[in-house]
Amino acid sequence: MTVDVTTKPRTLESYVGGEWVKGNGPGQTLLDAATGAPVARIDSSGVDFAGALTWGRDVVGPKLRALSFHDRAAMLKALGQFLMANKEEFYAENFATGATRADGWIDIEGGAGTVLSYASKARRELPNTRVLTDGEVELLSKDASFSAQHVLTPLTGVAIHINAFNFPVWGMLEKVAPTFIAGVPSIVKPASQTAYLTELVVRRIVESGILPEGAIQLIAGSTGDLLDHVTGQDVVTFTGSAWTGRKLRSGAAIVENSTRFTMEADSLNAAILGPDAGPGTPEFDLFVKEVAREMTVKAGQKCTAIRRVIAPRAFTDALVAALGDRLAKTVLGDPSNEATRMGALASLDQRREVRDRIRELRAEAEIVAGNPDEVRIASGDAEKGAFLNPVVLYADNPLAKTAIHDVEAFGPVSTVMPYDDVGEAIALARLGKGSLVASVFTDDKGVAEEVVLGLAPFHGRVLIGNRLSAKTSTGHGSPLPVLVHGGPGRAGGGEELGGIRGVNHYMQRTAVQGAPRLLSAVTGRWIEGADTRADGTHPFRKSLAELRVGDQLVTATRTVTLEDIEHFAEFTGDTFYAHMDEAAAKANPFFDGRVAHGYLIVSFAAGLFVDPDPGPVLANYGVDNLRFLTPVYPGDTLGVRLTCKEINPRAGAEHGEVRWGCQVTKQDGALVAQYDVLTMVAKTWSPAA
């Protein structure tokens, strides 16, 4: 099924309770941002919002929670690949939002890429279980009979994602991906102006059948009384204006139930030009390029766009001139035209809003480039399209001003502000009262340190730009799946993405106390004091089908000699004095004489526990948490206890990962070394194979 973009406007539908539902009211007509032509009609009146929540909690949630993290990751990978394969249909619809194809790449392929990133991270970093352990086991008794483990389990409610108009695809997918990995269903509410693109993507996701039915529900239009029915197990995320966010967050049901509410709001992001980065330096040129790019990508309609340009006073004339020249060359027009470099704002209402904000800014700053009341375009309709040429303002005494630090013109608008020293630059950036991102362009290590440490408490992300990272940098305005997206204070005080950190937002952290054997049963991970099994078969002879958590091997022993230490030193080249010089070793407060190399101990331990014959253990791929606890001297005798701690079958492969707890002790029972050995083990194996 494809959407015929010539048959407009189409009626958008909500997807709730497993069905597509049309609103029963007059609705609102949505217009093409570049041409003014009707695109779609949107209306959610008549939707059973309480029923959508109940269906998500009672029907969809249990299905998701029955899946392991790896199961969900496999589905998410398939979804990301599906979205990439169907991207051209989304690009065709994207032009109506006023965005160019380059803008759409950030939204459409950036959204699919975020899905794929979360699928990959979940497979690599999470166990193939339904519960996560958080941190190390806490021993609560001397005899290891009572312990505690923090665990993370999925919330049993629904995540309601209320999104902004500027990223109708990425804005949805960057929230849905970690939510799905956590095992929580989503209800997506896109901003009405560009909801037709979100609806198209959700429709294709539902048709694909990749995700369990209802993993994503969609509200096309107003949320009605949806937020009146939330509970303490639900989550609400909001991207939009701070005023709207505060209103939603203060809702009676949200306050009464302490419903989790994450907000990404207004953000007057700053970019600082370092005092070393004057005209003629690579950093100056990079700075001009970055500011201009952030002003024109998505027509400046990005939560992370640069609104305040902070530069040394001596460089501001050159900076304004360079920015003006670069922006004047930006081709503004019909976003579907390949020659266009900046498209339209999302709507005529949005253009009026930006012009109003510019008027407020002009009370404290002067326009030095661009004219907000004159539209100059290379293609398209200047009257029906929501076009606005880039505008640069200059505020000469920015520390004494307020509007330039409070008013956000959500479009291609930035204000240049001079500073006289680095401390003043930091103070200016902080006047934004909390932002999503700031950047500093410098090649001076001292400046980088001072600015980053000064900005970090007020920002969710800080970018350092310079000549060395210019070719590989993702830029000031690009949130990445692996990095935190959010900011303190005015920016909403919320946090999204950040890799697996984003998954944890939809899970409950619980401290579980009890006997180790029962804690182990809950977490699927062996801990000290839990049951063990020694059935006479070497654990390395067991495939995943045969291996059990708690399978244990207690090895024979080996005595370390002085000859062993000297041979190891000669063989490896590690002739550190503590191993080779008796007098110097005794002078060390930690030793009583020459000691064995730590890695000699690890090597001897491997020699004690490894089964040499071909078998289901395919490879050793790492060691975690290695600690040397007691010195080993010539004449000490070592033994090893090896225990299967965790088994993670890999979906779609013939092997899985096994984590083994290794404890090396010596003749008096003292713990010499402790670490985890990581191996790949075949799911099934027989000697004949």
N, C-alpha and C positions, 0 to 999 in steps of 0.2 A: 504494500500500500504506500502511495506517495501523496504528498499534499500538492494540489494544483494551485500554485501561487497566483494564477490569473483569476481564480474564482474567489474574490474577496468582497466584503469581509466574511470570514467564517465565524461560526459560533464556537467559542472555547467551552470545553467541558471540564468538570471536576472529576477526579477518579477517587471514589471513596467506597468502602465496603465491597471492593472487588468489581465495581461497576462504574461506567462513565455516565455522568449525570449532568444534564443541562439545567441552568438556572431558570426560574420561572418568573423573573422580573424583566423590566425594560433593559437593564444592563447599561454598559458604557461602551461606546465605539472607540476603538484604538486606531490611531492614524500612523501612517508611515512617516518616520521622523524626517526623511529627506524630501518627500513629495507631497505629504499631506493627504495622500489617498487612504481611504479606509482599509484597515488590515483585518481587524477582527472585532467581535463583540464579546464582552466579558461580563459574567454575572454568576454569583454563587448563591443567590437567594433560593431558599427551599432545601439547601443541602443540610443533611442531618449531621451536624458537627459533633455532637455528643456521641452519636452512633459510630462515627469514624474513629473516635478515640477508643471506644469500647471494643470495636472490631480489631483495631490494632493491638490492644492489650490482650484480649482474650483468644483471638484466633491466630493472628500473625506472630506475635511475640513468642509463644511457645514453640512454633516451628523454627524460628531463627535460633532460639536458645538451645534447641536440640542438636544444632550443627556445631562442629568444632571450629576453631579459628581458621584452620586450614581449609575446611569445607567452604567457609564464607569467602576466604581469600581466593579460592579457585573460581567461585562464581563472579567475584568482583573482577578478576582478570578477564574472564570471558566477556563481561559487560564492557570493560574498557576497550577490548578489541572490537567488539560490536559497534561501539560508538565511533571509533576511528574509521571503521569500514563504511559507516553511513554519514560521515562528516559533510559530504558535499550537499546533502539535502539540508543540513542545518546551516551551512554557509549561505545557501540561497535565501533562507528566511532571515538570516542575520542582517542583511542589508537594510531591512525595514526598520531596524533599531537605530539606524544612523551610523552604524559601525562599518568600517572598511573591512576587507578580508584580513588585513594584518591585525586589526582590532579583534576580529572574530577568531583568529588563531589563538589569541590569549584565552578567550572565553571557551571556545569549543574544544580545540585540541589541548588547551591547558586544563580544561575540566576532565577530559578523558585521560590525560597524562597523570592527573592527581589520583584518579581511580586506579590506574595501573601501578602507581607508586605505592599506594596503600596495600594493594594486593601483594606486591612483592615484599614489602616490609613485614606484613603479617606472616607470610610464609617463612621468611628468614628469621624473624625476631621473636615470634610467638610460638608457644608449644602447640601441638596438635591435640588440644584439650578444650574444655569449655569454661575453665576457671584459670585465672592468672595468680601466681604468687607474687607478692610485692615485698622485696627486701629479703633479708636473711631470716632464718629461724631464730627466735628468741628463746634461749634456755632459761626456764623459770625454776628449775630445781637442780641441785648438785648431782643427783643420780640420773638425770635425763628422763625422769618419769613424767614430767609436766613441762610442756613447751607451748609456744605460741607462734602463729604465722599469720601475717597480713595477707588477705586474698582480695581479688577483684572479681566481682560477678556482675553480669548485665543487669541493668535496671529492668523492671518488669512493665514499664510504661511505654510511652511513645515520645519520640523526639519531634517537636514542632519547629520547623525551620522557616522563619519569616525573612525573606531575602529582598535585596535592593534591585533596582531596575538596571543597574549598569553592567552586571554580569549574570544574565539569565541562565547560563549553562554552568559555568565554573562556580558561581555562587551557590548553586544547588549541590553540585557534585562534591565540592570540597567539604561540605557538611555531611552529605549522605554517606560518603565512603567510610570515614571512621565510625559513624553510627552503625553502619551495617556490619563492619568487622566486630564491633562490640556485641552485636546480637540484638540490637534494638531497632524496631521499625520506625519509619519516618513519615511525617506529613509535611509536604512542601507547600509553602505559600509564596509564590513569586510576586514581585511588585507588578501591578496591573499593566503599566505602560508597555512592558516588553514580555508579558506573560505568554504571548503566542509562541515564542521560541521555546520557552520552558515546557509548555504543554506539548509541543511537537516532540521534544526529546523524551519526556515521560511517556507519551503514547508509544513511541518506538521501543522504549525499555519494557513496557508492559507487553507489547506484542511479541517481543523476543522470547519471553518465557524463561529468561535466564535466572532471574531472581524469584524467590517464593512470592506467590501472589500477595500483594498488599505490603511488601517490604517498603514500597514507596506509594504513598497516597498523595493526591494533588488537590489543592483548592485553587480554582481559577476565579478570583474575585475576593470579596471581603471575607474575613475570618469569622464574621458574625459573633456568636457566643462561644466560639471554640475555647477561648482561654478561661471561660467561666467553669469549665469542666476538668481542668487539669488537677493532678494529684501530686503527691510527693515523689512518685515514681516516674513522673514525666520530666521532660527537659524542654525548655524553650530557648531557641537561639534567634537573635534578631540582628539584622544589619540594616541600618538606616539612620535617620536623624536622631540626635540625642533626645530631643523633645518627645518624639514618638516612643523611643525606647524607654524613657523614664515613665511615661504613662502606662505602657504595657507592663513594665516590671512592678508597678505599684498596684496591679489588679488584685482584687480581694482574694481570689482562689490561689494566686501565686504567692501572695504574702502569707495567707493562712496555712498553706501546705508546705511552705519553704521550697517551692518548686525551683529547681535549678534554672537560672536565667543567665544566658551569656549574651552580651551586647557588644557589637562593633558599631561605633557611632562616629560623629564628626571628628575630623582629625586634621589639624593645620600642620601638616608635616613640613619639616624644615630641611634644607640642604645648606651646608656650611662650606665655603671655600676657605681653605687654609691660608694662613699668612705667608706661607712659602710658595703658594700656587698662583703667582702673578701672571699677567699676560705674557705669552711666549713659552710658558711651561706646558708640558703634556697635561698636567692636572687642570689647568685653566680651560684648555680646549675640551677636555672630557666633561668638565663641569657644565660648560655652556651646552654641549650636546645633550647631557643628561637632563638638564632643566627643560630644554626645548622639547625633548622627547616626552617627558612627563606632562608637559602642558598640552601636547597634541594627540598622544595616544588616547583613544576612546574620547577624543575631544575634551580631555582633561577630566572626564567623569570617572575617576578612580579614587577609591578611599585612600590609596597610598600616594596619590599625586603630590608633587612639590607645590605647596602654597606659599611658603616663605623662603626667600632666597637670601641667605645671610653671607655677606662678603666683606673683606677688609675695605675700609673707606677709600683707600688709595686706588682700589681696583674697580670701584663701582661704575665709573664712567665707561671704562673699557668693557665691563661686563654688560651693561645696558646696551651699548652699541652692538656688541657681538650677538646678544640675544635678539635684538631687533632685526639685525640682518638675517639671522638664521630663520626666525619665525616668518619674516616677510617672504621667504622662498617656499614656505609650506603651501602646497596646493590644496585648497579647500573646495569641496564639492560633493557631487553624488558619490556615495560610498561604493556603489557598484562599478564605478569607472576606475579602470586600472591606474590611471594617472593621478587619482586622488590620494593625498597623503593624510588628510584629516576630514572626517565626515561631520555629520550633524550631531547636535545634542539630541537627547531622547525624545523631546517634544517641544512644541512652542511654549507650553507652560514652563518647561524647564529653562528655556532661553529667557523668558521674562524673569524667572527667579534669579538667574545668574546676573542679568542686567541690574536688577534691584540690589543685589549684594555688591556689585561694582560701585553703585552710587553710594552705598554706605562706606566702602573703603576709600572713596575719593574724598571723604571728609577728613581723612588723615594722610592721604597719599596722592600723588599726581600720576596721571597716565603718561608713560614715556614711550610706549610702543603700542600700536593698535587703537582701534576705535570701536567700542562696543555697539554703537548705534549705526554703523555703516558695515554692510555685509558685502564682501568681495569674494566671489566664488568663480571657479573655472567651469563648473557644470552644475546642473541642478536648478532648483527654483528658490531664489532668495527670499520670496515672500511666504511660500507654503512650507518650505523646509526650515528646520530649526537650526540654521547655520549661525555661527558666531566666530569671528576671527580672533586669534589669540590677543590677549591684553596683558601688558606688563606695567605694573605701577612701581613707584619709588617713594619710600617714606624716609625722610632725612634724619629724624630723631626717634627711632623706633622704640627705645626704652620708655619714652614718655607717652606712647600711644597705646590704645586699647583695642580699637576695632580691627586693626591689622592682625591681632593675635586672637580675636574672637570670631570674626566673620569669615565664613567659608563660602566662597563663590565656587560652586561645584561645576566647574567648566575650565576652559583654557585660560586661566587667570593665575598670575603669580605676582607677589610683591617683593621687590628688592629692598634689603635693609642693610645699612652699613654698620660695621663694628670697629672699635678701636683697639681691642685686645681680645685674646682668646676667651678670657673669663666673661667678657661682655657677649661674645658670640654664644656661649653656653647659656647665659642668662636669657638671651633673646629666644633661643630655642625652647627653653623651659616655660616661657610665657604662654606657650600653646596649651599648657595645663594637662599634658599627657597626649601622646600621639602614637600612631601605629608604627611609624618609621621615621628615622632621620638619617642623614648621610653627611659624611665629611670627606672632602677631596683634598688629600695632602700626601706628600712623600716624606714627611717629617715624622719620625717615630715618637718624639715627644708630644707633638701636636695631636697625633692619633690617640695616644694614651690619655692625654688630658681631656680631649673632647669626648671620647667614648665613655670614660668613667663619669664625666659630667652629665652626659645625656642618658645613659643606661637606665637610671631610676625613673625616667619620664617617658620611656619608649619601649615598645615591644620588640623592635629590631633596629639595629644600627649598621649601616653599610659604610665601609671604608673604601673609597675609590682612589686609585692611583694608576700610574703607568704600567705597573707589573701585572695587575689583574684586569686591565682594560679589555683584553680580548676574551676573557673567560667570565667576567662578571655578569651576573644575571640582572644587575641594575637596581636602582633605588626602589622602584615601584612594583617589583615582582615578588609576591608571596610564594613561598615554595612549600610543597607538601611536608618536607622534612624539618622545616623551621616553624617556630611559633608565629602565629598571625593574630595580632590583637594588641592592646595597649592599655596603660593605666589611665585613670582620671577621665578627662574629657573623651578619650577614645573608647570609653565604655567599660574599662576594667575587666574585659573578658579575654579569652584565649582560645584560639582554634588551631588546628593542624599541629605542627611540631612532631610529626611522625607518630609513634605509638602513644605519645602524650595525648594526642587528640582522641584516641580510642578510649583512654581512661576517663574522659569527661562524661562518658555514658555508662560508667560502671560504678558500683559502690565498693568502697574500700572497707573491709571488715577485719577486725582482729579476732582470730579463732584460737581458743586456748583448749588444751586437752592433752591426753596421752599421745605420745608420738605415733604409735601404730594407727590411731584413729585420725590424727591430723594427716598422716600420709595417705590414708584412704580418701580423705576429702580432696587433697590436692593432686593426687596421682604422682607424688614425688617422695622418694624415700628421704627420711630425716633420721638423725641420730636417735637411737632408742626405739625405732620402728622394727617391725618383724623382718627377719632375714631368712634366706633359704640357702642351704648348702647341700645339694642332693648328690654330690659326687661327680657331677658333670661340670667341667670347666665352663664358666659363663661365656667365654669366647667361642665355645662350640655350639652355642644356641643362636638360632635365627630369631627374628623379632616375634615370630609365631610361638616360639618356645620360651623366650626370655621373659622374666617377670621382674618388676620393680622389687628390690630387696634381695635379688640373687647375689650371693657373696662368695668371695674366694679369700681364704687366709693362706698365705704362701709359706713356703719354706724360708729359711733365713740365709743371710750371707754376711760374713765378717769383712769389714773394711781394713785393708792393710796399708802401711806406709808406701809400699810398692805400688798399690792401686792409685794412691794420690799422686805420686811422682809420675807414673805412666800417663795418667789423665792430663796432668799439666804439660808434659812433653808432647802428647798427641794433639791436644787442642791449642796449645800456646798460652793457656791461662796460667801464668806463673805469679799470680798475685801473692804478696808476701805472706799472707795468713796461711797459705797452703805450703809454702816452701821454706820459710825462715822461722825456726823454733823460737828464737829470742824475740823477734819482732812480733810474732803471733801472741806470745805470752804478755807482751807489753800492751796488747789490745785489751781494753776492759771487758770485752765480750768473750774472750777465748782463754783457755788454759794452756794452749800450745797449738801446734799445727792442726788444721781442721780439713776435713774433706770438702771438696767443691760441692756447692749446692746441686749443680747439674750432674755431677757424678752420682749423687744420691738418687736423683730422678732417673738417671740411666740404669743404675743398679735395680731400682724399683721396677722399671719396665722389664728388665731381665728376669725378675722374680715372678711377675704376674702375666706376662705375655705367653700365649699358647702359640708355638711356632708353625704349626701345620696349616695348610689352606683350610679356610672355613668361612663362616658367614660374616666375620668381621672383615670389612673391605678396606678400610683406611682409618688412620688417626688424623683428625683434621684440626686438633688444637688442644690447648691446656688452659683452663681458667682458674683464677684465684689462687695461684701458686704462692705458698708462704713457707719459709724455712723457720722453724720454731726452736729447735735445740741443736747445738753444734754436734757434729759427729767427728770423733777422734779415731786414730788408728787403733784397732782392736775392738771397736764397737761392732755389734752384730745387728743387722737390719732385717726387719720383716715387714710385709705389706698386707693390708686389708683392703680389698677392692670390692666395692658394692655398686650394683646397678641402681642409680638414683632416679633416672628419668628416661622414658622411651617415647620418641616422637616419630611415628610413621609418617613418611612424606607422601602426600597425596599425589597420585599419578606417576609414582616412581616405584621401583622394585627394592628400595632400601629406605631406611629411616635413620635418625640420629639417636644415639644413646649416650647419656651422660653417666660417667662412672665416678664415684667418690673414692679417692685414693688417700689412704693414711699410711705413712711410713713411721714405724716406731723402732726403738732400739731395745736392747736386752732388759733394761730396767722399766720398760713400759712408757718411757717418755716419748711424746709425739715429736718426731723429727721434721716431717714435712707433711703438708696437706694440700690437696688440689683436686680439680675435676679433670678427668680425661674425656675427650670428645671423640667418638668414633662413628663411622657409618657402618651399618649392619644390614645385611640382606633380610628381606621379609621372610623368605623361605630359602632353605638350602639343604642339599643332600650331598654326601661324599661323591656320588656318581656324577653330579653336576660339575 
